Amino acid sequence: MNLKEWAAVTGISYATARRRYESGTLPVPTYRIGRLIMVGGPVTGETSGVG
């Protein structure tokens, strides 16, 4: 989920989420893909091996 979607779901403005990202105070892990800021851990494509 990108930062803009996360902000909408969380109920804060995108500007506030962006400021928190830039200051390092977001309560969730984030990473960048080019100009896009993603929330959560990066998807690696690995499977758990169960099943």
C-alpha positions in Angstrom: 0.0 0.0 0.0 1.4 3.4 -0.8 1.7 6.3 1.7 -1.3 8.2 0.2 -3.6 5.1 0.6 -2.3 4.4 4.1 -2.9 8.0 5.2 -6.5 7.8 3.9 -7.2 4.5 5.7 -5.6 5.8 8.9 -7.6 9.1 8.8 -4.7 11.5 8.6 -3.9 13.8 5.7 -1.3 12.9 3.1 0.7 16.0 4.0 1.0 14.9 7.7 1.9 11.3 6.6 4.6 12.7 4.3 6.0 15.0 7.1 6.1 12.0 9.5 7.8 9.9 6.8 10.5 12.6 6.2 11.1 13.0 10.0 11.2 9.2 10.5 8.3 9.2 13.0 5.8 7.0 11.1 4.7 4.0 13.3 5.0 1.6 10.3 8.0 0.4 8.2 8.3 2.2 4.9 10.5 1.9 1.8 10.8 3.7 -1.6 10.3 2.4 -5.1 11.5 5.3 -7.2 9.3 8.2 -6.2 6.6 6.0 -4.6 6.7 5.6 -0.8 5.3 2.2 0.2 4.1 1.2 3.7 4.9 -2.2 5.1 7.7 -4.6 4.3 8.9 -5.0 0.8 7.4 -7.9 -1.1 10.2 -10.3 -2.1 8.3 -13.0 -3.9 9.5 -15.7 -1.5 7.0 -18.3 -0.3 6.9 -19.8 3.1 7.3 -23.3 1.9 4.1 -24.5 3.5 1.7 -26.6 1.5 
